[in-house]
Amino acid sequence: MSDRVDLSDQEINAYLDGELNPERRLEVQALIARDGDLARRVMTDMHLTDAMKLAQKRPVHSPETIGRARRLHKALSRRRWFPNASRGLIAASLLLTGWFANSLSVPYRQAIRTADEAFALSIRDTIQVAELDEMVRTTFEPVDEKLQRLGAAVAVDVPELPRGWYVRQVRLQRIDGRRSVIVNAVSAEGAVSLVASPMNRKTSVPPTAVTDPTTPAVFWQQGATGYTLVGKNVRQDVLESVATSLTVASRRGLVPKIRG
Amino acid sequence: MDIDPVPHLDELWRYARVLTRDDADADDLLQEALARALAMQHAYDRARPLAAWLMRIVRNTHLTGLGRRNTEQKGAVALVAAIDPACPPCQVEHVELRQVAEAVDALPREHAEILHLVGVLGYSYQDAADLLDVPVGTAMSRLSRARATLRALVRRAPGDERTPGLRVVIGGRNE
């Protein structure tokens, strides 16, 4: 009895060509072992395949063929290296271009950065000053306490004001980049303004008249605080006298109260 | 990945020889294919084997070039056999290499081609089907017919045109 019916031509070929899985291969081998006709058929195909391999001619290639193959090899080799080299060159070019552009733009970027920072600092300072002023406006606070608090906030010593002054306004304002306390008051001699500003270094300057034909003013410094007394309709000598009295008052060294 | 075609020249020539059935035509086909490969070098995917790419170029060059017309003319007058399904199991115990070579030359080109790819070069069915641009099932069927035809051709004694079970095919079509 033959098992040949179980195998198709394509399965026999798949066995010959190594396309069967190991399990089916064993089954086919078992069938071949039991079927003489099938075994001869398989052996014939194997024999013919081997003969085909042996019958292959060994060609002698012409110089033209060899030359074309070598040209192809060179071309493919160039393709292998050239893209890498070109990519490297492109990357280097981009790097140099970026470097060059960076160098060119440094001054502009630095200038912009400086301007931006200065602007931001100015805004921040203005907001802080405004916040301090806001407290003055929204909270009832005695004048002397306002003076001490704002003076402490900007690190200036504010002298005790003459008793005859009627203080109309106390505020903070940036003057020449310095946070200053400005007091607007009405004295017996007329309207006056006292400005107390932080100075760069400690020193002592006596009351000195500021030569201004339209607005009489006196400047003096005690420690790290500079004072300017301005009275538009006040005589210069009167201003100097007031300044001298304030100098004595500031020398007493008022210590701001600590609130809260 | 190996990109030197020189070590593959023998393999390419033998495939060209199967396609053209003539040594000189195989030389011409191989040279033409190499020139085409040079022109198409940018299409080569370096992740894939060079030999397989070149084999495809050899085949396409043959199918689209002068070699195809020459081969068709030769094929029109060639005696080609196809196996009768009723043919009993062949009893080929020993054959001369020359007989086999002649039988392969007498096979239809597509039969010789699939036998060469799978039997001689050891291509998997899938690789052979890819190269031939046919489904795997078609490649397997073609291989079955090719082996049956080869068995029949080899079994037939030289000069014997009356072997039972053989039909004469001219130009690849049954007459």
Interface residues (C-beta under 8 A of the other chain):
Chain A: D9 Q10 N13 A14 D17 E19 D37 L38 R40 R41 T44 D45 H47 L48 T49 A51 M52 K53 L54 A55 Q56 K57 R58 P59 H61 S62 E64 T65 I66 R68 A69 R70 R71 L72 H73 A75 L76 S77 R79 R80
Chain B: I3 D4 P5 V6 L9 D10 W13 R14 R17 D23 A26 D27 L30 Q31 L34 A35 A37 L38 Q41 H42 Y44 R46 L50 P89 C90 Q91 V92 E93 H94 V95 L97 R98 V100 A101 V104 L115 H116 V118 G119 V120 S124 Y125 M140 S141 L143 S144 R147 A148 L150 R151 V154
